[in-house]
Amino acid sequence: MIEVTSKILKDIYKERAKGVYFPKYSFGFLLVIGGGEFYTGSPALSAMAALNSGVDLVEIIAPKRAADIIASFSPNLCAYPLEGIRLEKKHLATLLTFTEAAKERSRGNVAVVIGGGLGRSKETKETVLDYLSRVKVPVVVDADAIHALEGGGNEEIIKGKPFLITPHSFEFFVLTGKAIYKLSHEEKQKVVKEEAARLQTTILLKDKPDIISDGKEIALNKTGSPYMSVGGTGDTLAGVCGALLARNINPFLAAQAAVFITGKAGEAAAERLRESLTATEVIKAIPEVLH
């Protein structure tokens, strides 16, 4: 059993030697695929969290309304608009092209976050499944992308790939068919490890403490605040996960570091804001944790 501590940050964020030139993308290129007609902020939160976690560049791919809104948030955000109000099969070629281009431009320092705000229409879920079956880079599978995996029969899409799946308890049920709400924390740990082993992937169950397993080991994270129940903190966590995967950190270690960072940032923001806490304030507090 591993208990995540601040030591993990020293292992990941090494001091950069003065006078050394680092080419762009040395510390990662992240693609965020998400958003829709209603949930336009989700991919933006993931992107901003990733930038505050040290990734060199983020590109967001979203349906047009979401992309246009996101592009107005900050000059640091690059948003590519997909035609229409939701992700559809006609967009698959664009997603794959962007992914391969990012992989080539970044010399392999690339990852994807997919799911936040996409919606759960039949065609959207089918497009997500098709994308996940073809992609060959690390991926954070979050939110609506987890719902795309619902129903079983999708194990082969996941197995053996460098994926990090980030469910809360209901999404874990959607993913695995295992209801864990009433289980003790020790029982939850066992089930998460078993399912990670069965799916040959890494699972980060958002709980208290958070449970991370790659099917071989279990890590527990105790950081966080009760005030982090607000919308957008899951998107924030997904973005931090993606930033670390883009540094070619393995999913099990990346998940531990990401949930520690997000939880600590939430603690810092909650100490100041309590009931007024928002996801954007958690994102603003990430540099406090890293530095």
Secondary structure, 3 states (H helix, E strand, C coil): CEECCCHHHHHHCCCCCCCCCCCCCCCCEEEEECCCCCCCCHHHHHHHHHHHCCCCEEEEEEEHHHHHHHHCCCCCCEEEEECCCCCCHHHHHHHHHHHHHHHHHCCCCEEEEECCCCCCCHHHHHHHHHHHHHCCCCEEECCHHHHHCCCCCCHHHHCCCCEEECCCHHHHHHHHCCCCCCCCHHHHHHHHHHHHHHHCCEEEECCCCEEEECCCCEEEECCCCHHHHCCCHHHHHHHHHHHHHCCCCCHHHHHHHHHHHHHHHHHHHHHHHHHHCCHHHHHHHHHHHHC
